[in-house]
Amino acid sequence: MKHEAIAASLNSSGNVSQGGELAEGLTITEHEAEQVERANASSSPPVVFVHGLWLLPSSWDRWVTLFEQAGYVALTPGWPDDPETVSQAREHPEVFAGKGIGEIADYEEAIIRRLKRKPVIIGHSFGGLLTMILAGRGLAAASVAISPAPFRGVLPLPIAALRTASVALRNPANWNRAVPLSYEQFRYSFANVVGEDEAKELYLGYSVPGAGEPLFQAASANLNPWSEAQVKSTNPDRGPMLIVSADSDHTVPWAIANAAYEKQKRNQGVTEIVKMPGRGHSLTIDASWREVAERALAFIGRFTTITARIA
């Protein structure tokens, strides 16, 4: 599903160098390279949207329109080998298999390091965890982690979250597989607070198979000192961070989001958390998405400038 390799790679110092492929053979799409070029040609501050498990970059389309109207230039990178459309993803679920948190984070970092200015980074679910990882690497001017998946040191494991993750965790073989959600599973884990008609629309319009590996990595993070689900939460270059939680979220309940906040607030930078009432895990894609997006806009507007640059 990827186009031919773009000539950029991470060198030993962590900067982008010209020539060759990305670290460990990762390639980015022509579309992603075009987004980087467009952002670098713009005087507007860049914002990078990172999608989560069981979704694609297209899940951010309405956010892109809103943020660009507000004066930002948006990028929506995928995970390695993401198909371009939901229909392609369902036809070729195998492309999602075997993608771990470390590989995905390195892929996002390689794209971000091609930007001339530090971007705002906004992510949802596992994209929220990736946002925290990337901010912890000093790559964000500011960041918003929405219903972020847990990282090492986040201890609560609510039953609702375990039920959602059990879609993959109940079979160890799913580590190397792509795991789709049935409509009933999507209804429980994402669309539990919306009506039946909207839930079906969201499922048909957005839900795709997801890599099993990140779920196993997050579930075992507190048992594995070398887990890829680790965040450098005290890095002084992390930048301001907002954590957004949905009060009725089954996939990332308040206990997980608040525990992440308790870890992150030890950073010397600004760290805030907000709980969105009457919302579930679909809060970035359902009919009330704009309220969440405007919260994010208000937060990053306090901190972002067009002069922040990646060190």
PEMO-V878309 format. One record per residue. N is the residue number from 1. RES is the residue in three letters. SS is DSSP state (a for helix, b for strand, c for the rest). PSI is psi in whole degrees, -180 to 180 (none if undefined). Layout:
N & RES & SS & PSI
N & RES & SS & PSI
This chain:
1 & MET & c & -14
2 & LYS & c & 151
3 & HIS & c & 179
4 & GLU & c & 157
5 & ALA & c & 141
6 & ILE & c & 143
7 & ALA & c & 79
8 & ALA & c & 143
9 & SER & b & 158
10 & LEU & b & 124
11 & ASN & c & -176
12 & SER & c & -22
13 & SER & c & -2
14 & GLY & c & 1
15 & ASN & c & 164
16 & VAL & b & 131
17 & SER & b & 155
18 & GLN & c & 144
19 & GLY & c & 129
20 & GLY & c & -174
21 & GLU & c & 176
22 & LEU & c & 168
23 & ALA & a & 136
24 & GLU & a & 31
25 & GLY & a & 8
26 & LEU & c & 140
27 & THR & c & 152
28 & ILE & c & 160
29 & THR & c & 161
30 & GLU & a & -37
31 & HIS & a & -43
32 & GLU & a & -40
33 & ALA & a & -38
34 & GLU & a & -37
35 & GLN & a & -41
36 & VAL & a & -46
37 & GLU & a & -42
38 & ARG & a & -43
39 & ALA & a & -41
40 & ASN & a & -25
41 & ALA & a & -7
42 & SER & c & 151
43 & SER & c & -2
44 & SER & c & 148
45 & PRO & c & 135
46 & PRO & b & 147
47 & VAL & b & 128
48 & VAL & b & 123
49 & PHE & b & 127
50 & VAL & b & 117
51 & HIS & c & 167
52 & GLY & c & -172
53 & LEU & c & 142
54 & TRP & c & 15
55 & LEU & c & 172
56 & LEU & c & 170
57 & PRO & a & -28
58 & SER & a & -16
59 & SER & a & -14
60 & TRP & a & 5
61 & ASP & a & -45
62 & ARG & a & -34
63 & TRP & a & -40
64 & VAL & a & -47
65 & THR & a & -47
66 & LEU & a & -46
67 & PHE & a & -35
68 & GLU & a & -34
69 & GLN & a & -27
70 & ALA & c & -1
71 & GLY & c & 9
72 & TYR & c & 163
73 & VAL & b & 127
74 & ALA & b & 146
75 & LEU & b & 140
76 & THR & c & 70
77 & PRO & c & 149
78 & GLY & c & -175
79 & TRP & c & 164
80 & PRO & c & 129
81 & ASP & c & 16
82 & ASP & c & 132
83 & PRO & c & 165
84 & GLU & c & -27
85 & THR & c & 162
86 & VAL & a & -41
87 & SER & a & -41
88 & GLN & a & -38
89 & ALA & a & -38
90 & ARG & a & -28
91 & GLU & a & -28
92 & HIS & c & 65
93 & PRO & a & -23
94 & GLU & a & -22
95 & VAL & a & -18
96 & PHE & a & -18
97 & ALA & c & 148
98 & GLY & c & 19
99 & LYS & c & 118
100 & GLY & c & 169
101 & ILE & a & -43
102 & GLY & a & -45
103 & GLU & a & -42
104 & ILE & a & -43
105 & ALA & a & -42
106 & ASP & a & -37
107 & TYR & a & -48
108 & GLU & a & -41
109 & GLU & a & -42
110 & ALA & a & -37
111 & ILE & a & -46
112 & ILE & a & -38
113 & ARG & c & -9
114 & ARG & c & -8
115 & LEU & c & 149
116 & LYS & c & -21
117 & ARG & c & 150
118 & LYS & c & 131
119 & PRO & b & 162
120 & VAL & b & 141
121 & ILE & b & 129
122 & ILE & b & 128
123 & GLY & b & 156
124 & HIS & b & 135
125 & SER & c & -121
126 & PHE & a & -25
127 & GLY & a & -29
128 & GLY & a & -41
129 & LEU & a & -46
130 & LEU & a & -38
131 & THR & a & -44
132 & MET & a & -41
133 & ILE & a & -47
134 & LEU & a & -41
135 & ALA & a & -38
136 & GLY & a & -19
137 & ARG & c & 3
138 & GLY & c & 26
139 & LEU & c & -2
140 & ALA & b & 135
141 & ALA & b & -34
142 & ALA & b & 162
143 & SER & b & 154
144 & VAL & b & 118
145 & ALA & b & 113
146 & ILE & b & 121
147 & SER & c & 58
148 & PRO & c & 137
149 & ALA & c & 151
150 & PRO & c & 152
151 & PHE & c & 174
152 & ARG & c & 127
153 & GLY & c & -16
154 & VAL & c & 112
155 & LEU & c & -32
156 & PRO & c & 140
157 & LEU & c & 75
158 & PRO & c & 150
159 & ILE & a & -40
160 & ALA & a & -41
161 & ALA & a & -40
162 & LEU & a & -38
163 & ARG & a & -43
164 & THR & a & -48
165 & ALA & a & -23
166 & SER & a & -17
167 & VAL & a & -38
168 & ALA & a & -41
169 & LEU & a & -21
170 & ARG & c & -15
171 & ASN & c & 110
172 & PRO & a & -27
173 & ALA & a & -18
174 & ASN & a & -11
175 & TRP & a & -43
176 & ASN & a & 21
177 & ARG & c & 164
178 & ALA & b & 134
179 & VAL & b & 113
180 & PRO & c & 162
181 & LEU & c & 133
182 & SER & c & 167
183 & TYR & a & -42
184 & GLU & a & -40
185 & GLN & a & -40
186 & PHE & a & -41
187 & ARG & a & -41
188 & TYR & a & -46
189 & SER & a & -29
190 & PHE & c & -52
191 & ALA & c & 39
192 & ASN & c & -17
193 & VAL & c & -1
194 & VAL & c & 166
195 & GLY & c & 166
196 & GLU & a & -43
197 & ASP & a & -45
198 & GLU & a & -38
199 & ALA & a & -42
200 & LYS & a & -40
201 & GLU & a & -42
202 & LEU & a & -42
203 & TYR & a & -46
204 & LEU & a & -33
205 & GLY & a & -21
206 & TYR & a & -32
207 & SER & c & 128
208 & VAL & c & 165
209 & PRO & c & 153
210 & GLY & b & 152
211 & ALA & b & 136
212 & GLY & c & -31
213 & GLU & a & -46
214 & PRO & a & -35
215 & LEU & a & -42
216 & PHE & a & -39
217 & GLN & a & -43
218 & ALA & a & -40
219 & ALA & a & -31
220 & SER & c & 7
221 & ALA & a & -39
222 & ASN & a & -5
223 & LEU & a & -8
224 & ASN & c & 106
225 & PRO & c & -20
226 & TRP & c & 16
227 & SER & c & 143
228 & GLU & c & -12
229 & ALA & c & 59
230 & GLN & c & 146
231 & VAL & c & 132
232 & LYS & c & 76
233 & SER & c & -19
234 & THR & c & 5
235 & ASN & c & 121
236 & PRO & c & -15
237 & ASP & c & 13
238 & ARG & c & -35
239 & GLY & c & 168
240 & PRO & b & 143
241 & MET & b & 135
242 & LEU & b & 131
243 & ILE & b & 128
244 & VAL & b & 127
245 & SER & b & 148
246 & ALA & b & 130
247 & ASP & c & -15
248 & SER & c & 25
249 & ASP & c & 121
250 & HIS & c & -31
251 & THR & c & -45
252 & VAL & c & 80
253 & PRO & c & 165
254 & TRP & a & -40
255 & ALA & a & -37
256 & ILE & a & -48
257 & ALA & a & -42
258 & ASN & a & -36
259 & ALA & a & -38
260 & ALA & a & -41
261 & TYR & a & -43
262 & GLU & a & -34
263 & LYS & a & -44
264 & GLN & a & -29
265 & LYS & c & -9
266 & ARG & c & -10
267 & ASN & c & 148
268 & GLN & c & -15
269 & GLY & c & 173
270 & VAL & c & 130
271 & THR & b & 124
272 & GLU & b & 158
273 & ILE & b & 145
274 & VAL & b & 141
275 & LYS & b & 123
276 & MET & b & 119
277 & PRO & c & 144
278 & GLY & c & 30
279 & ARG & c & 150
280 & GLY & c & -165
281 & HIS & c & -14
282 & SER & c & 16
283 & LEU & c & -18
284 & THR & c & -13
285 & ILE & c & -13
286 & ASP & c & -174
287 & ALA & c & -19
288 & SER & c & 23
289 & TRP & a & -33
290 & ARG & a & -36
291 & GLU & a & -40
292 & VAL & a & -45
293 & ALA & a & -40
294 & GLU & a & -32
295 & ARG & a & -45
296 & ALA & a & -44
297 & LEU & a & -44
298 & ALA & a & -39
299 & PHE & a & -53
300 & ILE & a & -26
301 & GLY & c & -20
302 & ARG & c & -16
303 & PHE & c & -25
304 & THR & c & 146
305 & THR & c & 164
306 & ILE & c & 1
307 & THR & c & -8
308 & ALA & c & 132
309 & ARG & c & 149
310 & ILE & c & 131
311 & ALA & c & none
